Amino acid sequence: MKEVGVGILGFGTVGAGVADGLLRNRAVMAERLGVDIVLRKIADLDITTDRGVAVDQDILTTDAQGVIADPSVQIVVETIGGTGIARTLVLAALNAGKAVVTANKKLLAEHGAEIFGTAAKNGVDIYFGASVGGGIPIIRSVREGLAGNEIQQIHGILNGTCNYILTRMENEGKPFDEVLADAQKLGYAEANPSLDIDGFDTAHKACILAALAYGFQPTLDQVQVEGIRNLSGLDVKYAADFGYRIKLLAVVAKHGAEVEVGVHPTLVPTDHILASVNGVFNAAMVRGDLVGDTMLYGRGAGRLPTASTVIGDIGDIARNMAHGEVRYARAVPTYGEGKTKLRASGDIVSRFYLRFLVADKAGSLGTMAAILGQHGVSISAATQKHAQGTETGYVPVVMLTHPAPAKALEAALKEIVEAGILSEPPVRLRML
């Protein structure tokens, strides 16, 4: 049976999980794939700390470049993270003719063109199934299982930290800061959680999905990104009163020759399947023109779920090698470059949830409604909430709108603010 050697760069949480899985299931994988996948080397700056995986000490090294140069290693697995040394090592591996597996969404979102181009130039595989959704096979589904579909849209809950926080805010009525502190104590949130709670982790994943679905990859600075840092418990409660749950959604959707890519806290109807995705779980709903709606659900992070997808990629590449195939061109489509462009955020049409703290005097509501109407924003529902805990002389008013272009709504909100009838800036959230 043909042997394929694997070298792992980074022996942290994910790297240890990959090592564990490769050692634990080596015989099973050999039976299924017809290839014996052998763990040859593991590189990390710290090779003395116990990772809970029984590996031969002879395969541990601090020399990552040595792993890449080792002729017994055909597949290099990058689990370091970030865009610094990880980028250097991935490019070095590709230029050395080694296939690469990575779960590094930041690296691919920010340097994808360079990395994929290097893979193509050298005629080697690069797989990245765990870069979006951890243990959920969303990459494989879009790239292969739904290849016969025109992808119409993807809606994803792709950050477990945010989903955990939002779930607890709704279920327990606790404020954002308190739930975030709990999430950090439990290890669900980093000490510096900004990448997660400000939406950029989800945005990296949305950019990768756009590349796979539509053949072009927007840069992060082109994508509108809104996180949950400033989300009020009041809005979580009021959304529930209307029959909605708030989820941080990645949206990737086709509109003719334009593609919408964004990340927003979004009101999702409670009877929608995405509304039932709670805690640290992730999900992605994909709509194809032939299949309709499909959804993938599972753990979006963690040692073993992420390792599961990484090992699946390793298995695919090893099988390719056994049959003399390279499939990088199918893994990274670029057919949309030059033909497809990113839809401007102001042109995106959505329903909106609006919350105002309005002067409690005759004509205030009429003024707001008139301004919204003048900008083509119609109201589908409105309610005045109890004024307890708010500034004296002002009352909370919540409105839901019919679909409207974002730029029309922003113009209306600007005019409402200038009318001098609000105590604080209005809250605006998208609706699914």
N, C-alpha and C positions, 0 to 999 in steps of 0.2 A: 504493500500500500504506500502511495506517495506521501512523504512527510512535507509539511509546510511549517516553517519556523516563525514564531511571533516574538517581537520585542516590545515591551511596554515602557513608555516614557512617562513617569509620574506614578508614584506608589501611594497616592492618597486614597480618598474614599472610593472613587470610581475605579482607579487603577487596581486597588486591592480586590474590589469586586470582580473585575475582569479576570485577574489571576486566579481567584477562588473558583470562578465558573469554568475556566479552561481546564484547571486541574481536576475539578470534581467530575466534569462531564466529558472528559476526553474520549473515553471509550464509546459513549453514546453518540457523540458527534461523528466519530470515525465510522460507526455503523450507518448513520444516516447520510453522511456526505461522501463516503468512500475516500476520505482524505484524513490522514492522521495529523492533527494540529498540535504542535509541540511548543510549549512556552520555553523559549531559549534564554531570554534576558529581561531583567527589570532594572530600569535606571531611575534613581532619585538622589537628591542631595542628602537625604536622611535614610540610610539603609539599616539603622540599628533599632528603630522603634518597632515594637510588635504591632502588626496590622491585623492580627487574628487569622492569618493565612499561613499554612505550613508550606513554605517554599524552600527549595535547596539554596543554601547560602551562596553557593558557587554562581548562581545566576544573577545575584544582586550586584549592582555596580553604581558608581556615581558618575560614570562617563557616558552621557547620552549619545554623543557623537560616535563613540565606540560601538554602541548598539546598532546605530544606523549603518556603520561600516562592516559589521559582522556578516560574513557571507552566509552564515547559517540562518540569518533572519531575513525572511522575505516580506513579512507584513509588519509595519511599525504602527503601534497604537499610541496616539497622543492623548493623555488624560491630565495634562498639566493645567490647562485653562489659560485664559487671558490671551493677549496679542503680542507679548514680548518674546520670550525665549521659545514659546510654543510655535509662533510663526517661523522663527529661524529654523527650528528643528523639523517642522513639517516640510518646509521648502527643501531643506537638505535631504530629507528622506526621499522626496519625489525626484529630486535631481540625481539621486543615487540609484534610481530605478526601482525603489521600494514602493509597494502599495501602502496606502495609509488609511487608517480608520481613526476618526475623531468624533468627539461629542461636543466640540467647542463652538457653540453658536456665535459667540462674540467674534471669534476669529473668522468664521465663514461670512458673517454679515458685514464685517468691515474690510476683509481682505479676500473675499471669495473669488473675485475676478483673477487676481494674481495666482491664487492657489490652484484654482481649477485650470487656468491656462498652463501652469507648470505641469500639472498632471497630464494634460492633453499633449503637451510638447514632448514629454518623456514616455508617453504611451503606457501609463500605469493607472491603476485603480485608485480612487479616493472615495470612501464611503463615510456617511455622516448621519446615519439613521437616528442616533441618540441625541442629536443636536436640537431636536424639537420634540418635546413630549416625553423625554426619558424612556420609559419602558413601553410607550405607546407607539405602534408601528405606523405613524402618520406619514413619515417620509416614504417608506416603502409603498404604502397604499397609493399616495399621489403619483409617485414615479412609475409604479408598475401595475398595481391592481386596477387603477382607474385610468390607465393610459389611453383607453378607448373612449374616454369621455372628454367633452369640453367642460372644464371646471368652471362653474358659474360663481361659486362663492365658498369661502371657508370662514367659519366662525370658531374661534378656539379659546378655551380657558387653559392657558399654558403656563401659569405660574402658581405653584402650590402654596407659596407663602401668602400671596394676595388672596387666594381663594380661602385659605384657612382663616385669615383675618376677617374677611367679609362674612363668612359663615358664622363666626362667633359674634360679630357685631349684630347680626340679625337675630340669632337664636338667644343671645344673652343680654342684648341691649347695652353692651359695654362700649365705651368710646374707643376710637382707633388707637390712641397712644397706649391705653392699658392692654389691649389685645396684642399689639405689636410687642410690648415688653414680655408678655407671656410667651409669644412665639419665639422670641430670642432665647428665653430660658429653656424652652423645650427643644431648641436646635432647629426649628422650622424657619427661622430668620437669622441672617447674618448679623454680627455686631454692627456693621454698617450696611443697613438694608436698602440703601437708595436704589441700587440696580433693580431690585424687585419692586419695591413699592412705588417708585416713580415711573414704572412701566417699561424700562429700557430692556430688561431681560426678555419680556414678551415681544417687544419690537424687533429684537434681533431674530427671534423665531419667525415673526411675520415676514420679514425680508427674505428669509430662506424659503418659506412656503410660496411666496410670490415668484421667486426664481424657478421653483419646480413646476408650479401650476401654469405660469405664463411666459416662461422663457426669458425673463429679464429681471434684474435684481436692483431695486431701489437702494440708495444709500440711506443710512440711518437719519441723516440730517434732513432728508426729504420727507420723512414720515411724521405725521402728527401723532404725538405720544402724550397721553394723559394718564397719570397714575392715580393712586388712591390715598396719597398722603393727606390731602385736605378734605377727604370725604367725611361728612358729618353723620353722626348717628341719627340725626333728625331725618336726613334724606333716606337712610336705610329704612326707618320706620314708616315714613310717608309713602315710599315706594311699595312697601308691604300693604299699606292701607288700600292702594290702588290695584293690588294683585300682581306685584312684580318683586323680583329679587335683583339686587345689584351684583353684577359680575364684572371683573376686568376682562374684556373681550379683545382678542386680536381679530381684526376684520381684513380679509383679503377677498376682493370681489371684482369681477369683470364688468365693465360698462362700455360696450362697443370696443373702440381701440384704446380705451383708458382702463387702468387698474386702480382701484381704491385699496390703499394699505394704511392701516391705522390701529391704534391701541387706545381704548377708552373705557372708563367705568360705564356700564350700560345696564339699563333696566330690561330685564328678561322676564317675560310672562311666567308665572308660577307653573303653568301647565306645559311650558316648553321643556323639552328633554334636557337642555343645558342648565335649566334652573335647578335640576336635581343633583348637579355635580357639586359636592360639598367637601369641606375639609381640605386636605392637601392633594386631593385628586385632580387630575387634568382631564380634558376632553377636547376633541376636535370634531366638528360637524362639517362635512364636505358635501356640497351639492353638485352633482354632475348632470349633464343634459340627458344621459341615458339611464343612469342608476337612480336618480333622485337624491334624497338625503341619506347619507350614511354617517354613523358616529363611531369614533374610537374613544375608549375610556380606560383610564388606569392611573397608575402612579407616575407622575411626571418627573420625579427625581428620586434620589436615594441610591445607595450602593448597588443593590442587586437588581432593581428594575432597570436602571441605566446600563449596568453591565450586561443584562440580558440582550438589549438591543445592540450594544457594541459587539458582543460575541456573535450575534446573528450576522452582522456585517463581516466579521472575520471569516465566518463560515462561507458566506457568499464568495468572498475573494478567493479563499482557498479552493473552493470548487471551480471557480473560473480558472485558477492556475492549473488545476489538474486536467482541464480540458483545453488549455492554451488560449483562453479568452480574456479580453480586457473590455470592461463595460463602462468606462468613465464617461464616454460621450453621452450615454443614455442617463447617467446619473446627474449630469449638469447641463440641461438644455439651454441654449441661447437663441432659440428661434425667434423670440420676441424682441430682441435688441434692434432698435431702429424703427420698429413697427408699432410698438406699444409704449405708451407713456403713462406716467403716474397722474392720476386725477387730482387736481388741486383740491385742498381740503375744503375751501369755500364752496365748491361745486357739489360736494357730497350731500345727498338728500337723505334726511332721517326724520323720524319723530323725535321730539324732545320733551324732557321733564324740566320744568322751570320752578324755582322757588324764590319768592320775593319776600322781603320784610317791608311792607307798604304802610305809608301814612294812613292812619285810621280816620279818614275824613271823606266827605262826599266827593265823588268824582275821581278818586284815585284809581279804582279798578277800571272805570270807563276809559281813563287816559291810557292805561296800559293796553287794554284790549284794542283801542283805536290805533295805537302805534303799531302793535303787532299786525293788525289787519292791513294797515297802509303798506307794510312790507311783505304782504302775501303770506303771513303766518297765521293760520286759523287754529282756534282752540277746540280740542275735542272733549276736554273735561277740566273742571276747575273747582277748587274748594278752599275755604278759609279755615285755617287751623286755630286751635286755642292759642291765645296770646301769652299764656303763662311762661315766665322766664325770659320774655323778650322785652325790648326797650319800650318804655311807656309811650303810648301814642302811636305804636306801630303794630301791625298784625301780620302773621305769616300767611301767605297765599301761595298755593301750589297749582300749577297748570300743566296739562299734557297737551301737546300740539299734534296736529295732523302733519304728514310729511312736508318738509320744507327744506330748501337749500340752506346750508350752514351759514353762508355769507349773508343771506337775507335775515336770518335770526340774529346774527351778531350785530347787524346794522340796527335792528329794532331794539335790542338790549342796550346798545350805546345811547340811543335816543331816550329810552326809558330812564336810564341813569341820569342823563342830562336834564330830565324833567324835574328832578329834585324831590321825588316822592318816595325814595327808598332810603332806608337807614343803613344799608350795607350792600355790597355788590350782589347781583343776582346769582343764583346757582343754576347751572345748565348741565344736564346730563343727557346722553343719547339713549334712545330706546330701540330695542330690537323689534 
